[in-house]
Amino acid sequence: MNTENDPWDELGSLDEDEPIHVLTKLYAMYDNDLTTGKADNGTRLFFQRLHQAIEQSKECNLNRR
């Protein structure tokens, strides 16, 4: 039986260059939902949180310089 933490284990076991491919695929899947009219609150929340995560990462990177 799968648990909620299984995706974390799977992400942790990916080769160094694979996480970007996973993120790209996930983005494309949600973007497809938007363009085909299948978007729901979860889709919109994904993009809001993705934007927040990007902004927070940028802020952290600026603070390190």
CHARMM internal coordinates of N, CA and C (Angstrom, degrees):
IC EDIT
DIST 1 N 1 CA 1.4585
DIST 1 CA 1 C 1.5246
ANGL 1 N 1 CA 1 C 109.82
DIST 1 C 2 N 1.3111
ANGL 1 CA 1 C 2 N 117.23
DIHE 1 N 1 CA 1 C 2 N 133.84
DIST 2 N 2 CA 1.4574
ANGL 1 C 2 N 2 CA 121.58
DIHE 1 CA 1 C 2 N 2 CA 179.38
DIST 2 CA 2 C 1.5157
ANGL 2 N 2 CA 2 C 110.69
DIHE 1 C 2 N 2 CA 2 C -77.93
DIST 2 C 3 N 1.3178
ANGL 2 CA 2 C 3 N 115.58
DIHE 2 N 2 CA 2 C 3 N 147.37
DIST 3 N 3 CA 1.4576
ANGL 2 C 3 N 3 CA 120.91
DIHE 2 CA 2 C 3 N 3 CA 174.34
DIST 3 CA 3 C 1.5082
ANGL 3 N 3 CA 3 C 108.19
DIHE 2 C 3 N 3 CA 3 C -115.24
DIST 3 C 4 N 1.3239
ANGL 3 CA 3 C 4 N 115.90
DIHE 3 N 3 CA 3 C 4 N 170.64
DIST 4 N 4 CA 1.4658
ANGL 3 C 4 N 4 CA 120.03
DIHE 3 CA 3 C 4 N 4 CA -179.09
DIST 4 CA 4 C 1.5226
ANGL 4 N 4 CA 4 C 111.44
DIHE 3 C 4 N 4 CA 4 C -64.90
DIST 4 C 5 N 1.3189
ANGL 4 CA 4 C 5 N 119.31
DIHE 4 N 4 CA 4 C 5 N -24.01
DIST 5 N 5 CA 1.4606
ANGL 4 C 5 N 5 CA 121.74
DIHE 4 CA 4 C 5 N 5 CA -177.15
DIST 5 CA 5 C 1.5185
ANGL 5 N 5 CA 5 C 112.83
DIHE 4 C 5 N 5 CA 5 C -84.19
DIST 5 C 6 N 1.3144
ANGL 5 CA 5 C 6 N 118.92
DIHE 5 N 5 CA 5 C 6 N -10.08
DIST 6 N 6 CA 1.4610
ANGL 5 C 6 N 6 CA 120.91
DIHE 5 CA 5 C 6 N 6 CA -178.92
DIST 6 CA 6 C 1.5235
ANGL 6 N 6 CA 6 C 112.98
DIHE 5 C 6 N 6 CA 6 C -54.74
DIST 6 C 7 N 1.3364
ANGL 6 CA 6 C 7 N 120.26
DIHE 6 N 6 CA 6 C 7 N -42.30
DIST 7 N 7 CA 1.4714
ANGL 6 C 7 N 7 CA 118.46
DIHE 6 CA 6 C 7 N 7 CA 178.57
DIST 7 CA 7 C 1.5328
ANGL 7 N 7 CA 7 C 112.41
DIHE 6 C 7 N 7 CA 7 C -59.39
DIST 7 C 8 N 1.3303
ANGL 7 CA 7 C 8 N 117.54
DIHE 7 N 7 CA 7 C 8 N -33.87
DIST 8 N 8 CA 1.4682
ANGL 7 C 8 N 8 CA 119.57
DIHE 7 CA 7 C 8 N 8 CA 178.23
DIST 8 CA 8 C 1.5177
ANGL 8 N 8 CA 8 C 110.62
DIHE 7 C 8 N 8 CA 8 C -66.11
DIST 8 C 9 N 1.3224
ANGL 8 CA 8 C 9 N 116.32
DIHE 8 N 8 CA 8 C 9 N -40.44
DIST 9 N 9 CA 1.4626
ANGL 8 C 9 N 9 CA 120.10
DIHE 8 CA 8 C 9 N 9 CA 177.05
DIST 9 CA 9 C 1.5247
ANGL 9 N 9 CA 9 C 110.23
DIHE 8 C 9 N 9 CA 9 C -63.30
DIST 9 C 10 N 1.3215
ANGL 9 CA 9 C 10 N 115.80
DIHE 9 N 9 CA 9 C 10 N -42.43
DIST 10 N 10 CA 1.4672
ANGL 9 C 10 N 10 CA 119.82
DIHE 9 CA 9 C 10 N 10 CA 179.29
DIST 10 CA 10 C 1.5227
ANGL 10 N 10 CA 10 C 111.09
DIHE 9 C 10 N 10 CA 10 C -64.65
DIST 10 C 11 N 1.3362
ANGL 10 CA 10 C 11 N 117.58
DIHE 10 N 10 CA 10 C 11 N -43.38
DIST 11 N 11 CA 1.4615
ANGL 10 C 11 N 11 CA 120.32
DIHE 10 CA 10 C 11 N 11 CA 178.17
DIST 11 CA 11 C 1.5247
ANGL 11 N 11 CA 11 C 111.10
DIHE 10 C 11 N 11 CA 11 C -61.95
DIST 11 C 12 N 1.3187
ANGL 11 CA 11 C 12 N 115.69
DIHE 11 N 11 CA 11 C 12 N -40.18
DIST 12 N 12 CA 1.4533
ANGL 11 C 12 N 12 CA 120.12
DIHE 11 CA 11 C 12 N 12 CA -179.96
DIST 12 CA 12 C 1.5154
ANGL 12 N 12 CA 12 C 113.41
DIHE 11 C 12 N 12 CA 12 C -66.36
DIST 12 C 13 N 1.3140
ANGL 12 CA 12 C 13 N 116.70
DIHE 12 N 12 CA 12 C 13 N -23.40
DIST 13 N 13 CA 1.4620
ANGL 12 C 13 N 13 CA 120.04
DIHE 12 CA 12 C 13 N 13 CA -177.96
DIST 13 CA 13 C 1.5335
ANGL 13 N 13 CA 13 C 113.14
DIHE 12 C 13 N 13 CA 13 C -92.04
DIST 13 C 14 N 1.3314
ANGL 13 CA 13 C 14 N 117.25
DIHE 13 N 13 CA 13 C 14 N -2.17
DIST 14 N 14 CA 1.4664
ANGL 13 C 14 N 14 CA 120.61
DIHE 13 CA 13 C 14 N 14 CA -179.89
DIST 14 CA 14 C 1.5223
ANGL 14 N 14 CA 14 C 110.80
DIHE 13 C 14 N 14 CA 14 C -72.09
DIST 14 C 15 N 1.3265
ANGL 14 CA 14 C 15 N 115.53
DIHE 14 N 14 CA 14 C 15 N 150.54
DIST 15 N 15 CA 1.4544
ANGL 14 C 15 N 15 CA 120.73
DIHE 14 CA 14 C 15 N 15 CA 172.81
DIST 15 CA 15 C 1.5251
ANGL 15 N 15 CA 15 C 109.08
DIHE 14 C 15 N 15 CA 15 C -65.20
DIST 15 C 16 N 1.2993
ANGL 15 CA 15 C 16 N 116.29
DIHE 15 N 15 CA 15 C 16 N 163.28
DIST 16 N 16 CA 1.4635
ANGL 15 C 16 N 16 CA 123.16
DIHE 15 CA 15 C 16 N 16 CA -172.81
DIST 16 CA 16 C 1.5246
ANGL 16 N 16 CA 16 C 114.32
DIHE 15 C 16 N 16 CA 16 C -54.10
DIST 16 C 17 N 1.3219
ANGL 16 CA 16 C 17 N 118.09
DIHE 16 N 16 CA 16 C 17 N -38.67
DIST 17 N 17 CA 1.4654
ANGL 16 C 17 N 17 CA 120.86
DIHE 16 CA 16 C 17 N 17 CA -176.19
DIST 17 CA 17 C 1.5313
ANGL 17 N 17 CA 17 C 113.70
DIHE 16 C 17 N 17 CA 17 C -92.46
DIST 17 C 18 N 1.3097
ANGL 17 CA 17 C 18 N 118.48
DIHE 17 N 17 CA 17 C 18 N -4.71
DIST 18 N 18 CA 1.4672
ANGL 17 C 18 N 18 CA 120.71
DIHE 17 CA 17 C 18 N 18 CA -176.04
DIST 18 CA 18 C 1.5315
ANGL 18 N 18 CA 18 C 115.16
DIHE 17 C 18 N 18 CA 18 C -77.84
DIST 18 C 19 N 1.3372
ANGL 18 CA 18 C 19 N 121.20
DIHE 18 N 18 CA 18 C 19 N -31.40
DIST 19 N 19 CA 1.4753
ANGL 18 C 19 N 19 CA 119.04
DIHE 18 CA 18 C 19 N 19 CA -179.07
DIST 19 CA 19 C 1.5296
ANGL 19 N 19 CA 19 C 113.73
DIHE 18 C 19 N 19 CA 19 C -56.76
DIST 19 C 20 N 1.3346
ANGL 19 CA 19 C 20 N 118.26
DIHE 19 N 19 CA 19 C 20 N -36.36
DIST 20 N 20 CA 1.4618
ANGL 19 C 20 N 20 CA 119.94
DIHE 19 CA 19 C 20 N 20 CA 178.83
DIST 20 CA 20 C 1.5239
ANGL 20 N 20 CA 20 C 110.81
DIHE 19 C 20 N 20 CA 20 C -65.62
DIST 20 C 21 N 1.3113
ANGL 20 CA 20 C 21 N 116.84
DIHE 20 N 20 CA 20 C 21 N -33.50
DIST 21 N 21 CA 1.4687
ANGL 20 C 21 N 21 CA 119.86
DIHE 20 CA 20 C 21 N 21 CA 177.29
DIST 21 CA 21 C 1.5293
ANGL 21 N 21 CA 21 C 110.81
DIHE 20 C 21 N 21 CA 21 C -69.41
DIST 21 C 22 N 1.3131
ANGL 21 CA 21 C 22 N 116.26
DIHE 21 N 21 CA 21 C 22 N -37.34
DIST 22 N 22 CA 1.4730
ANGL 21 C 22 N 22 CA 120.63
DIHE 21 CA 21 C 22 N 22 CA 177.11
DIST 22 CA 22 C 1.5189
ANGL 22 N 22 CA 22 C 109.79
DIHE 21 C 22 N 22 CA 22 C -64.98
DIST 22 C 23 N 1.3326
ANGL 22 CA 22 C 23 N 116.93
DIHE 22 N 22 CA 22 C 23 N -46.27
DIST 23 N 23 CA 1.4637
ANGL 22 C 23 N 23 CA 120.63
DIHE 22 CA 22 C 23 N 23 CA 178.98
DIST 23 CA 23 C 1.5192
ANGL 23 N 23 CA 23 C 111.37
DIHE 22 C 23 N 23 CA 23 C -61.30
DIST 23 C 24 N 1.3220
ANGL 23 CA 23 C 24 N 116.60
DIHE 23 N 23 CA 23 C 24 N -42.12
DIST 24 N 24 CA 1.4662
ANGL 23 C 24 N 24 CA 121.11
DIHE 23 CA 23 C 24 N 24 CA 178.99
DIST 24 CA 24 C 1.5205
ANGL 24 N 24 CA 24 C 110.82
DIHE 23 C 24 N 24 CA 24 C -62.76
DIST 24 C 25 N 1.3160
ANGL 24 CA 24 C 25 N 117.48
DIHE 24 N 24 CA 24 C 25 N -43.99
DIST 25 N 25 CA 1.4630
ANGL 24 C 25 N 25 CA 121.57
DIHE 24 CA 24 C 25 N 25 CA 179.61
DIST 25 CA 25 C 1.5308
ANGL 25 N 25 CA 25 C 110.65
DIHE 24 C 25 N 25 CA 25 C -64.80
DIST 25 C 26 N 1.3265
ANGL 25 CA 25 C 26 N 116.72
DIHE 25 N 25 CA 25 C 26 N -43.27
DIST 26 N 26 CA 1.4577
ANGL 25 C 26 N 26 CA 120.88
DIHE 25 CA 25 C 26 N 26 CA 179.02
DIST 26 CA 26 C 1.5254
ANGL 26 N 26 CA 26 C 110.75
DIHE 25 C 26 N 26 CA 26 C -62.06
DIST 26 C 27 N 1.3198
ANGL 26 CA 26 C 27 N 116.21
DIHE 26 N 26 CA 26 C 27 N -43.79
DIST 27 N 27 CA 1.4601
ANGL 26 C 27 N 27 CA 121.14
DIHE 26 CA 26 C 27 N 27 CA 177.27
DIST 27 CA 27 C 1.5257
ANGL 27 N 27 CA 27 C 110.22
DIHE 26 C 27 N 27 CA 27 C -59.40
DIST 27 C 28 N 1.3255
ANGL 27 CA 27 C 28 N 116.67
DIHE 27 N 27 CA 27 C 28 N -46.66
DIST 28 N 28 CA 1.4630
ANGL 27 C 28 N 28 CA 121.17
DIHE 27 CA 27 C 28 N 28 CA -178.78
DIST 28 CA 28 C 1.5245
ANGL 28 N 28 CA 28 C 111.49
DIHE 27 C 28 N 28 CA 28 C -61.80
DIST 28 C 29 N 1.3202
ANGL 28 CA 28 C 29 N 116.71
DIHE 28 N 28 CA 28 C 29 N -37.77
DIST 29 N 29 CA 1.4702
ANGL 28 C 29 N 29 CA 120.05
DIHE 28 CA 28 C 29 N 29 CA 179.79
DIST 29 CA 29 C 1.5300
ANGL 29 N 29 CA 29 C 110.95
DIHE 28 C 29 N 29 CA 29 C -65.12
DIST 29 C 30 N 1.3369
ANGL 29 CA 29 C 30 N 116.58
DIHE 29 N 29 CA 29 C 30 N -45.07
DIST 30 N 30 CA 1.4649
ANGL 29 C 30 N 30 CA 119.72
DIHE 29 CA 29 C 30 N 30 CA 178.87
DIST 30 CA 30 C 1.5262
ANGL 30 N 30 CA 30 C 110.95
DIHE 29 C 30 N 30 CA 30 C -69.69
DIST 30 C 31 N 1.3212
ANGL 30 CA 30 C 31 N 117.37
DIHE 30 N 30 CA 30 C 31 N -38.26
DIST 31 N 31 CA 1.4561
ANGL 30 C 31 N 31 CA 120.86
DIHE 30 CA 30 C 31 N 31 CA 177.88
DIST 31 CA 31 C 1.5270
ANGL 31 N 31 CA 31 C 110.67
DIHE 30 C 31 N 31 CA 31 C -62.51
DIST 31 C 32 N 1.3154
ANGL 31 CA 31 C 32 N 116.40
DIHE 31 N 31 CA 31 C 32 N -38.47
DIST 32 N 32 CA 1.4678
ANGL 31 C 32 N 32 CA 120.73
DIHE 31 CA 31 C 32 N 32 CA 177.08
DIST 32 CA 32 C 1.5289
ANGL 32 N 32 CA 32 C 110.22
DIHE 31 C 32 N 32 CA 32 C -61.97
DIST 32 C 33 N 1.3315
ANGL 32 CA 32 C 33 N 117.21
DIHE 32 N 32 CA 32 C 33 N -40.45
DIST 33 N 33 CA 1.4611
ANGL 32 C 33 N 33 CA 119.92
DIHE 32 CA 32 C 33 N 33 CA 177.13
DIST 33 CA 33 C 1.5235
ANGL 33 N 33 CA 33 C 110.97
DIHE 32 C 33 N 33 CA 33 C -60.21
DIST 33 C 34 N 1.3393
ANGL 33 CA 33 C 34 N 116.34
DIHE 33 N 33 CA 33 C 34 N -39.84
DIST 34 N 34 CA 1.4672
ANGL 33 C 34 N 34 CA 119.48
DIHE 33 CA 33 C 34 N 34 CA 178.40
DIST 34 CA 34 C 1.5205
ANGL 34 N 34 CA 34 C 111.59
DIHE 33 C 34 N 34 CA 34 C -65.39
DIST 34 C 35 N 1.3184
ANGL 34 CA 34 C 35 N 116.97
DIHE 34 N 34 CA 34 C 35 N -45.55
DIST 35 N 35 CA 1.4622
ANGL 34 C 35 N 35 CA 120.07
DIHE 34 CA 34 C 35 N 35 CA -174.75
DIST 35 CA 35 C 1.5219
ANGL 35 N 35 CA 35 C 112.86
DIHE 34 C 35 N 35 CA 35 C -74.39
DIST 35 C 36 N 1.3316
ANGL 35 CA 35 C 36 N 117.62
DIHE 35 N 35 CA 35 C 36 N -23.43
DIST 36 N 36 CA 1.4643
ANGL 35 C 36 N 36 CA 120.04
DIHE 35 CA 35 C 36 N 36 CA 179.77
DIST 36 CA 36 C 1.5202
ANGL 36 N 36 CA 36 C 112.84
DIHE 35 C 36 N 36 CA 36 C -97.45
DIST 36 C 37 N 1.3395
ANGL 36 CA 36 C 37 N 116.27
DIHE 36 N 36 CA 36 C 37 N 4.02
DIST 37 N 37 CA 1.4557
ANGL 36 C 37 N 37 CA 119.87
DIHE 36 CA 36 C 37 N 37 CA 178.06
DIST 37 CA 37 C 1.5132
ANGL 37 N 37 CA 37 C 114.27
DIHE 36 C 37 N 37 CA 37 C 79.25
DIST 37 C 38 N 1.3213
ANGL 37 CA 37 C 38 N 117.64
DIHE 37 N 37 CA 37 C 38 N 14.50
DIST 38 N 38 CA 1.4700
ANGL 37 C 38 N 38 CA 121.19
DIHE 37 CA 37 C 38 N 38 CA 179.42
DIST 38 CA 38 C 1.5260
ANGL 38 N 38 CA 38 C 112.11
DIHE 37 C 38 N 38 CA 38 C -94.97
DIST 38 C 39 N 1.3236
ANGL 38 CA 38 C 39 N 116.42
DIHE 38 N 38 CA 38 C 39 N 7.23
DIST 39 N 39 CA 1.4625
ANGL 38 C 39 N 39 CA 120.35
DIHE 38 CA 38 C 39 N 39 CA -175.95
DIST 39 CA 39 C 1.5223
ANGL 39 N 39 CA 39 C 110.63
DIHE 38 C 39 N 39 CA 39 C -66.17
DIST 39 C 40 N 1.3172
ANGL 39 CA 39 C 40 N 114.69
DIHE 39 N 39 CA 39 C 40 N 139.66
DIST 40 N 40 CA 1.4501
ANGL 39 C 40 N 40 CA 120.92
DIHE 39 CA 39 C 40 N 40 CA 173.54
DIST 40 CA 40 C 1.5244
ANGL 40 N 40 CA 40 C 107.82
DIHE 39 C 40 N 40 CA 40 C -126.73
DIST 40 C 41 N 1.3122
ANGL 40 CA 40 C 41 N 117.42
DIHE 40 N 40 CA 40 C 41 N -171.39
DIST 41 N 41 CA 1.4621
ANGL 40 C 41 N 41 CA 120.00
DIHE 40 CA 40 C 41 N 41 CA -179.76
DIST 41 CA 41 C 1.5239
ANGL 41 N 41 CA 41 C 111.38
DIHE 40 C 41 N 41 CA 41 C -61.01
DIST 41 C 42 N 1.3191
ANGL 41 CA 41 C 42 N 117.67
DIHE 41 N 41 CA 41 C 42 N -32.95
DIST 42 N 42 CA 1.4510
ANGL 41 C 42 N 42 CA 121.23
DIHE 41 CA 41 C 42 N 42 CA 178.67
DIST 42 CA 42 C 1.5230
ANGL 42 N 42 CA 42 C 111.79
DIHE 41 C 42 N 42 CA 42 C -63.59
DIST 42 C 43 N 1.3132
ANGL 42 CA 42 C 43 N 116.07
DIHE 42 N 42 CA 42 C 43 N -39.91
DIST 43 N 43 CA 1.4624
ANGL 42 C 43 N 43 CA 120.74
DIHE 42 CA 42 C 43 N 43 CA 178.67
DIST 43 CA 43 C 1.5174
ANGL 43 N 43 CA 43 C 110.33
DIHE 42 C 43 N 43 CA 43 C -64.93
DIST 43 C 44 N 1.3107
ANGL 43 CA 43 C 44 N 116.54
DIHE 43 N 43 CA 43 C 44 N -47.33
DIST 44 N 44 CA 1.4635
ANGL 43 C 44 N 44 CA 119.81
DIHE 43 CA 43 C 44 N 44 CA 179.59
DIST 44 CA 44 C 1.5303
ANGL 44 N 44 CA 44 C 110.85
DIHE 43 C 44 N 44 CA 44 C -64.38
DIST 44 C 45 N 1.3184
ANGL 44 CA 44 C 45 N 117.31
DIHE 44 N 44 CA 44 C 45 N -39.04
DIST 45 N 45 CA 1.4567
ANGL 44 C 45 N 45 CA 121.53
DIHE 44 CA 44 C 45 N 45 CA 177.86
DIST 45 CA 45 C 1.5218
ANGL 45 N 45 CA 45 C 111.00
DIHE 44 C 45 N 45 CA 45 C -64.07
DIST 45 C 46 N 1.3351
ANGL 45 CA 45 C 46 N 117.39
DIHE 45 N 45 CA 45 C 46 N -37.70
DIST 46 N 46 CA 1.4624
ANGL 45 C 46 N 46 CA 121.00
DIHE 45 CA 45 C 46 N 46 CA 176.96
DIST 46 CA 46 C 1.5175
ANGL 46 N 46 CA 46 C 110.54
DIHE 45 C 46 N 46 CA 46 C -57.42
DIST 46 C 47 N 1.3321
ANGL 46 CA 46 C 47 N 117.42
DIHE 46 N 46 CA 46 C 47 N -48.84
DIST 47 N 47 CA 1.4559
ANGL 46 C 47 N 47 CA 120.63
DIHE 46 CA 46 C 47 N 47 CA -177.65
DIST 47 CA 47 C 1.5285
ANGL 47 N 47 CA 47 C 111.86
DIHE 46 C 47 N 47 CA 47 C -69.27
DIST 47 C 48 N 1.3256
ANGL 47 CA 47 C 48 N 117.67
DIHE 47 N 47 CA 47 C 48 N -34.66
DIST 48 N 48 CA 1.4676
ANGL 47 C 48 N 48 CA 120.15
DIHE 47 CA 47 C 48 N 48 CA 175.74
DIST 48 CA 48 C 1.5271
ANGL 48 N 48 CA 48 C 110.34
DIHE 47 C 48 N 48 CA 48 C -63.81
DIST 48 C 49 N 1.3183
ANGL 48 CA 48 C 49 N 116.17
DIHE 48 N 48 CA 48 C 49 N -45.76
DIST 49 N 49 CA 1.4632
ANGL 48 C 49 N 49 CA 119.72
DIHE 48 CA 48 C 49 N 49 CA -179.17
DIST 49 CA 49 C 1.5212
ANGL 49 N 49 CA 49 C 111.81
DIHE 48 C 49 N 49 CA 49 C -70.65
DIST 49 C 50 N 1.3135
ANGL 49 CA 49 C 50 N 117.36
DIHE 49 N 49 CA 49 C 50 N -34.32
DIST 50 N 50 CA 1.4548
ANGL 49 C 50 N 50 CA 120.45
DIHE 49 CA 49 C 50 N 50 CA 175.99
DIST 50 CA 50 C 1.5260
ANGL 50 N 50 CA 50 C 109.58
DIHE 49 C 50 N 50 CA 50 C -61.77
DIST 50 C 51 N 1.3216
ANGL 50 CA 50 C 51 N 116.61
DIHE 50 N 50 CA 50 C 51 N -45.24
DIST 51 N 51 CA 1.4645
ANGL 50 C 51 N 51 CA 121.26
DIHE 50 CA 50 C 51 N 51 CA 177.44
DIST 51 CA 51 C 1.5324
ANGL 51 N 51 CA 51 C 110.44
DIHE 50 C 51 N 51 CA 51 C -59.73
DIST 51 C 52 N 1.3262
ANGL 51 CA 51 C 52 N 117.13
DIHE 51 N 51 CA 51 C 52 N -44.86
DIST 52 N 52 CA 1.4671
ANGL 51 C 52 N 52 CA 120.93
DIHE 51 CA 51 C 52 N 52 CA 178.93
DIST 52 CA 52 C 1.5245
ANGL 52 N 52 CA 52 C 111.15
DIHE 51 C 52 N 52 CA 52 C -60.92
DIST 52 C 53 N 1.3160
ANGL 52 CA 52 C 53 N 116.76
DIHE 52 N 52 CA 52 C 53 N -44.23
DIST 53 N 53 CA 1.4609
ANGL 52 C 53 N 53 CA 121.12
DIHE 52 CA 52 C 53 N 53 CA -179.23
DIST 53 CA 53 C 1.5255
ANGL 53 N 53 CA 53 C 110.83
DIHE 52 C 53 N 53 CA 53 C -63.43
DIST 53 C 54 N 1.3217
ANGL 53 CA 53 C 54 N 116.96
DIHE 53 N 53 CA 53 C 54 N -41.07
DIST 54 N 54 CA 1.4641
ANGL 53 C 54 N 54 CA 120.70
DIHE 53 CA 53 C 54 N 54 CA 178.27
DIST 54 CA 54 C 1.5248
ANGL 54 N 54 CA 54 C 110.17
DIHE 53 C 54 N 54 CA 54 C -63.28
DIST 54 C 55 N 1.3264
ANGL 54 CA 54 C 55 N 116.81
DIHE 54 N 54 CA 54 C 55 N -46.41
DIST 55 N 55 CA 1.4675
ANGL 54 C 55 N 55 CA 120.46
DIHE 54 CA 54 C 55 N 55 CA -179.74
DIST 55 CA 55 C 1.5275
ANGL 55 N 55 CA 55 C 110.96
DIHE 54 C 55 N 55 CA 55 C -62.81
DIST 55 C 56 N 1.3227
ANGL 55 CA 55 C 56 N 117.88
DIHE 55 N 55 CA 55 C 56 N -41.95
DIST 56 N 56 CA 1.4633
ANGL 55 C 56 N 56 CA 120.94
DIHE 55 CA 55 C 56 N 56 CA 179.10
DIST 56 CA 56 C 1.5202
ANGL 56 N 56 CA 56 C 111.12
DIHE 55 C 56 N 56 CA 56 C -64.57
DIST 56 C 57 N 1.3212
ANGL 56 CA 56 C 57 N 116.95
DIHE 56 N 56 CA 56 C 57 N -38.26
DIST 57 N 57 CA 1.4627
ANGL 56 C 57 N 57 CA 120.34
DIHE 56 CA 56 C 57 N 57 CA 178.23
DIST 57 CA 57 C 1.5221
ANGL 57 N 57 CA 57 C 111.10
DIHE 56 C 57 N 57 CA 57 C -66.60
DIST 57 C 58 N 1.3263
ANGL 57 CA 57 C 58 N 115.88
DIHE 57 N 57 CA 57 C 58 N -40.15
DIST 58 N 58 CA 1.4605
ANGL 57 C 58 N 58 CA 119.49
DIHE 57 CA 57 C 58 N 58 CA 177.27
DIST 58 CA 58 C 1.5229
ANGL 58 N 58 CA 58 C 111.17
DIHE 57 C 58 N 58 CA 58 C -61.99
DIST 58 C 59 N 1.3430
ANGL 58 CA 58 C 59 N 116.27
DIHE 58 N 58 CA 58 C 59 N -43.17
DIST 59 N 59 CA 1.4629
ANGL 58 C 59 N 59 CA 120.80
DIHE 58 CA 58 C 59 N 59 CA 179.11
DIST 59 CA 59 C 1.5206
ANGL 59 N 59 CA 59 C 110.82
DIHE 58 C 59 N 59 CA 59 C -62.18
DIST 59 C 60 N 1.3276
ANGL 59 CA 59 C 60 N 117.25
DIHE 59 N 59 CA 59 C 60 N -42.76
DIST 60 N 60 CA 1.4628
ANGL 59 C 60 N 60 CA 120.71
DIHE 59 CA 59 C 60 N 60 CA 178.89
DIST 60 CA 60 C 1.5155
ANGL 60 N 60 CA 60 C 110.80
DIHE 59 C 60 N 60 CA 60 C -62.51
DIST 60 C 61 N 1.3366
ANGL 60 CA 60 C 61 N 116.64
DIHE 60 N 60 CA 60 C 61 N -42.15
DIST 61 N 61 CA 1.4562
ANGL 60 C 61 N 61 CA 120.96
DIHE 60 CA 60 C 61 N 61 CA 179.58
DIST 61 CA 61 C 1.5252
ANGL 61 N 61 CA 61 C 111.61
DIHE 60 C 61 N 61 CA 61 C -64.52
DIST 61 C 62 N 1.3261
ANGL 61 CA 61 C 62 N 117.07
DIHE 61 N 61 CA 61 C 62 N -39.06
DIST 62 N 62 CA 1.4591
ANGL 61 C 62 N 62 CA 120.85
DIHE 61 CA 61 C 62 N 62 CA 177.79
DIST 62 CA 62 C 1.5118
ANGL 62 N 62 CA 62 C 110.83
DIHE 61 C 62 N 62 CA 62 C -66.24
DIST 62 C 63 N 1.3146
ANGL 62 CA 62 C 63 N 117.73
DIHE 62 N 62 CA 62 C 63 N -38.97
DIST 63 N 63 CA 1.4599
ANGL 62 C 63 N 63 CA 121.69
DIHE 62 CA 62 C 63 N 63 CA -179.23
DIST 63 CA 63 C 1.5162
ANGL 63 N 63 CA 63 C 112.77
DIHE 62 C 63 N 63 CA 63 C -68.53
DIST 63 C 64 N 1.3314
ANGL 63 CA 63 C 64 N 117.22
DIHE 63 N 63 CA 63 C 64 N -24.97
DIST 64 N 64 CA 1.4584
ANGL 63 C 64 N 64 CA 121.10
DIHE 63 CA 63 C 64 N 64 CA 179.40
DIST 64 CA 64 C 1.5227
ANGL 64 N 64 CA 64 C 112.69
DIHE 63 C 64 N 64 CA 64 C -77.81
DIST 64 C 65 N 1.3145
ANGL 64 CA 64 C 65 N 116.47
DIHE 64 N 64 CA 64 C 65 N -20.49
DIST 65 N 65 CA 1.4789
ANGL 64 C 65 N 65 CA 120.27
DIHE 64 CA 64 C 65 N 65 CA -176.28
DIST 65 CA 65 C 1.4922
ANGL 65 N 65 CA 65 C 111.99
DIHE 64 C 65 N 65 CA 65 C -77.14
END
COOR INIT
IC SEED 1 N 1 CA 1 C
IC BUILD
